[in-house]
């Protein structure tokens, strides 16, 4: 059974996630709205136990790259190995 409250909580979670992703996109120099691929990447990075600060740090390194989100994924993947 789905309650109105649980639906509201779901959308609140998406809003918070999208706000963080928007901040990240600005940091890497991408001017667009968050999309499902961004949410999926963020979820993966969180399951790798990266904090928001570490993700933003990878964003700094990816700024100016032709595919900054993919570049970030590579950075975080390498960091995960250590």
N, C-alpha and C positions, 0 to 999 in steps of 0.2 A: 504494500500500500504506500502510495506517495502522498505526502502531506504538502500543504501549501508552504509550510515552514521549511521543509527540506528542499523544495524547489527554490525558494528564496535564498537559502544557504548555498545552493549550487551556483546560482547566478552571482552571488557575492564573491564566491571563490574565483569564478572566472574573471570578474571585474578586477580583483586584486592581482591575479596572475597577469592579466592584460596590462595593468598599470605598470607592473615590473617590466614586462616585455617592452612596453613603449619606452620606458626609461633606457633599457638596454639598446633598443634600436637607435635611439638618439645618440647614445654613446658611440656606436659603431658607424654612425653616419648614414643610416638608412631611414628614409622618410616614407613610411607606410604604416598601416595599421597591423596589429598582431594578427596572425592567422593560425590555423590548426597545426601547421608544421612547426611554427615557433613554440606553440604550447607543448607539442610532443617533444621537441628538443629540450625545453626547460624541464619537463618531467623526467627525461632521461638523465640530465645533468644533476637533478635533485636526487635521483635514485643512486647516483654515483657519490652521494654525500657532499656535494659542493654547496657551500653557502652562497647567499646572494652576493656577498662581497667578492668571493672568488670568481663567480660568474661575471661580475662587472669588471674585474681585473682582466679576465680573458677578453672581454669586450674592448678594453683599452688597447690591447695588443692587436686586435682584429680590425681596429679602425683604419679605414682607407683601403682595405683589401677588396678585391673585386667581388668576392662572395664572403662577407664577414661572418655570417652565421655558420656557414660550413667551416670556415677557418677556425672559429671559436670551438666548434665541435672537435676539430683536430687537436687544438691546444688542450682542451679539457680531457680528451681521450689520452693524450700523452701524460698529463698530470696525474691521471687516474692510475697509471702504471707504477707511480712512485709511492 
